[in-house]
């Protein structure tokens, strides 16, 4: 990335300060510490497919979507697929992209999530058992942050769009049905979420989800900041409820990496 700009999240359940354009995927931006910023748009990246224009939605449709999510969430176990993360900085009118693969599963002990970021600055990000670990192979360093004290809040945030119940969304957000959009050939419900927690609103004033309610899985997710910056996540080739091995949620390191615990 060409610029470095800090963004403070405050001492809320979402964690401490991170770089506004950190290399971490959207879902973990709130919880992990700052690490080396992206240098530029990943080589060979492609512009994500744009969604078709939205069709108007109603409050009754919203309730039907949330009810469907409640039903689908009971059978949700795991998801894996490809991602493209776009971060936009309004001040310099600049966009950065990261591509890679996401793995997510829900078990008796909670949520596990892993992101493998490819490109000029490859990274592995793993959340498991209340611990976030980021491995940067170019400098052979692991950054760790223990978020176990806020484990339930972290996992609730990670689960937004990945097996989350509609009732959970209504509990934590003011939810508006913004219509229906076709994303990569799938009809999705476009939901606008305004956080009820004031501290979270100071960081993200609005979150937009493009959800396939039939499978209770995200195809797009966008976080809007009060500054005009945003973070957009686009998911593709999503595969649900396959057995994901424990190995997918372990860092693949070389030699003896340095471990940093901010």
VOKOL-465519 format. One line per field, with one value per residue (C-alpha): residue number from 0; z, x, y. Coordinates in steps of 0.05 Angstrom, whole numbers. Example, Ala and Ser with C-alpha at 12.3 -4.5 7.8 and 13.67 -1.06 7.14 Angstrom:
<sites>
pos: c(0  1)
pz: c(156  143)
px: c(246  273)
py: c(-90  -21)
</sites>
This chain:
<sites>
pos: c(0  1  2  3  4  5  6  7  8  9  10  11  12  13  14  15  16  17  18  19  20  21  22  23  24  25  26  27  28  29  30  31  32  33  34  35  36  37  38  39  40  41  42  43  44  45  46  47  48  49  50  51  52  53  54  55  56  57  58  59  60  61  62  63  64  65  66  67  68  69  70  71  72  73  74  75  76  77  78  79  80  81  82  83  84  85  86  87  88  89  90  91  92  93  94  95  96  97  98  99  100  101  102  103  104  105  106  107  108  109  110  111  112  113  114  115  116  117  118  119  120  121  122  123  124  125  126  127  128  129  130  131  132  133  134  135  136  137  138  139  140  141  142  143  144  145  146  147  148  149  150  151  152  153  154  155  156  157  158  159  160  161  162  163  164  165  166  167  168  169  170  171  172  173  174  175  176  177  178  179  180  181  182  183  184  185  186  187  188  189  190  191  192  193  194  195  196  197  198  199  200  201  202  203  204  205  206  207  208  209  210  211  212  213  214  215  216  217  218  219  220  221  222  223  224  225  226  227  228  229  230  231  232  233  234  235  236  237  238  239  240  241  242  243  244  245  246  247  248  249  250  251  252  253  254  255  256  257  258  259  260  261)
pz: c(0  -15  48  122  163  233  251  324  343  417  474  456  449  378  401  399  345  278  214  174  113  145  106  146  116  132  183  225  215  281  324  301  312  258  212  150  101  30  -19  -78  -114  -120  -186  -234  -194  -232  -221  -183  -219  -205  -176  -216  -194  -131  -132  -77  -13  41  116  107  59  110  163  115  99  173  187  130  159  227  194  151  209  244  190  178  195  150  89  43  -19  -53  -33  -62  -10  -33  13  -7  23  8  27  -30  -73  -73  -74  -53  -67  -34  -59  -27  4  66  111  165  211  271  324  396  421  378  312  273  214  168  111  62  28  -36  -78  -66  9  26  95  135  186  234  289  336  410  423  392  328  294  232  196  148  111  79  148  181  237  275  308  362  399  453  447  492  540  484  450  444  413  365  341  334  289  249  240  206  140  156  192  233  255  233  305  322  269  297  367  349  290  261  199  135  73  15  -39  -80  -123  -167  -150  -194  -216  -145  -121  -56  -3  7  81  111  183  230  294  358  397  394  397  338  300  310  269  221  212  166  143  80  69  4  33  -1  51  24  46  99  68  44  -27  -12  50  55  116  113  158  179  141  74  71  60  58  8  11  -48  -40  -96  -108  -39  -16  47  101  78  129  139  168  231  188  151  216  232  208  157  178  159  208  274  263  310  353  371  422  423)
px: c(0  24  -1  -2  -60  -81  -153  -172  -227  -226  -227  -293  -309  -282  -211  -156  -127  -106  -79  -138  -114  -83  -71  -123  -189  -250  -278  -215  -197  -230  -194  -122  -62  -30  18  58  11  -3  46  -2  -58  -42  -11  -58  -120  -185  -243  -298  -363  -412  -480  -543  -585  -626  -701  -740  -750  -803  -804  -844  -791  -738  -773  -780  -705  -686  -733  -700  -632  -655  -676  -613  -567  -587  -554  -493  -427  -373  -357  -297  -285  -245  -246  -228  -221  -222  -204  -218  -186  -226  -172  -126  -181  -142  -162  -123  -140  -123  -142  -140  -182  -225  -242  -296  -327  -372  -364  -382  -325  -341  -317  -253  -232  -172  -152  -96  -76  -36  3  63  53  27  -2  -38  -90  -121  -172  -181  -197  -198  -130  -114  -49  -19  40  82  128  171  196  182  142  79  37  -11  -68  -108  -182  -209  -239  -284  -290  -366  -366  -310  -344  -411  -378  -341  -406  -443  -462  -431  -485  -510  -583  -629  -649  -576  -573  -635  -606  -542  -563  -620  -634  -664  -682  -651  -676  -655  -592  -563  -490  -451  -516  -545  -606  -585  -621  -586  -589  -565  -542  -531  -495  -534  -469  -446  -372  -379  -417  -358  -317  -369  -431  -463  -451  -484  -492  -511  -537  -561  -616  -626  -556  -546  -479  -450  -432  -413  -401  -385  -364  -373  -333  -355  -294  -322  -272  -300  -280  -313  -308  -331  -336  -339  -337  -368  -375  -415  -415  -356  -309  -252  -189  -156  -94  -129  -132  -58  -4  45  111  184  241  233  191  194  132  105  50  29)
py: c(0  70  102  85  110  87  74  68  20  36  -13  -45  -119  -113  -103  -52  -6  -33  -1  25  -14  -74  -138  -176  -200  -159  -207  -203  -130  -112  -162  -170  -124  -82  -118  -100  -62  -84  -53  -47  -83  -157  -174  -208  -190  -186  -139  -177  -190  -134  -149  -137  -77  -87  -100  -66  -106  -100  -110  -174  -200  -182  -222  -281  -277  -275  -334  -373  -357  -383  -448  -455  -440  -504  -545  -500  -534  -505  -463  -456  -415  -360  -287  -219  -164  -92  -34  38  100  162  211  189  157  91  18  -43  -116  -182  -251  -319  -374  -376  -435  -430  -482  -484  -538  -555  -511  -451  -422  -434  -390  -389  -342  -358  -293  -298  -247  -203  -203  -273  -285  -337  -315  -366  -356  -415  -424  -349  -337  -299  -318  -284  -314  -272  -319  -264  -243  -311  -279  -299  -245  -270  -237  -270  -249  -304  -253  -230  -297  -297  -226  -243  -307  -272  -220  -273  -312  -255  -286  -353  -393  -333  -336  -281  -271  -257  -202  -169  -173  -136  -93  -52  -93  -65  -105  -65  -111  -171  -174  -229  -241  -290  -322  -329  -289  -256  -216  -149  -132  -66  -71  -12  -33  -20  -15  58  41  -6  48  95  46  17  60  9  -63  -90  -165  -201  -266  -329  -345  -415  -434  -380  -359  -294  -277  -205  -163  -89  -48  28  75  145  172  147  90  20  -53  -100  -176  -218  -293  -344  -420  -430  -501  -517  -570  -611  -641  -592  -622  -593  -581  -525  -486  -491  -443  -472  -443  -453  -460  -424  -361  -302  -296  -227  -217  -143)
</sites>
